[in-house]
Amino acid sequence: VSTQSTGVSLCVLASIVCSLSPSDREKFSSVFSVPIDSLKSAYQVAVARNILQLPSLDSVCEYVVSSNELVLGDLYYASHIVKIQGCQISTDGVEEFLNGELAADGASMNTLFKAISSLSNFGMTVDESASAKFCCSCQEGKIMF
């Protein structure tokens, strides 16, 4: 299953999950037991299994624990997995990095969304200076909603 088709499958699952029997959910289990090769695929597997009310896979947390780079996209996926599965990971430097992304000049809406979502999922807070800069940018019309 490719990550692109898995992404589409997540949307389909979310819309039909209420009508699935436990045996139907179990049939989907093999589809969402694919080898984990990226934080994005780990995220998709974790979300799908959560939607289907299937047990979490240890391999998802293992992948998250082994992925320790400070990259916004990776942290976005990792934060969701941590929130869904309760993985125990090192967050050294993460809060500072994410707040730095928020405070960066010219931060895109995508960057702001991922950084704030990640901070929230990790149980961290938006730094006051990043918040002040973000608010000033909004008031000056530099960030459009």
Phi, psi and omega in degrees: 000124179283161179293329179293313179291330176294321177300316177295320180298325179298319178295317179296315180300316182299327182277338183246359188303325182296334183267001182274136174280164177304323179290325175297317179298320180295326177297324178288342184306317182293328178295323182256038172236025183293155176300140181272122180235002178197165176293330178295315179291326176297318178299313181297319178295315181298315181294315181298314180294326177293314178300317182280358181058041176260157179299147176293155176260131178301328183297333179292310178296321179300320179293317180298316180298323182281347180259101187237030178273147178270082178234129188305311181300318179294318179294326177300309179294316181300319182296322178293318179297316178301318181292319182287313189257347180073028179300143177262109181233161175282130178246024179303123177081353185292313182299316179297316180299312182295320176294327175296321177297320179294322185276350184296140176298135176074020179300131181283165177300322178299316178297314180299315180299310182294319181293315181292318177300316181295314177303315180297313181297326178279355181076026181257171182243157174282126179299142182302320181291323177292319179297315180297318180295318179298314180297318178297319179297322178295315182294328180276358179079014179283337178243122183254137178256000000 
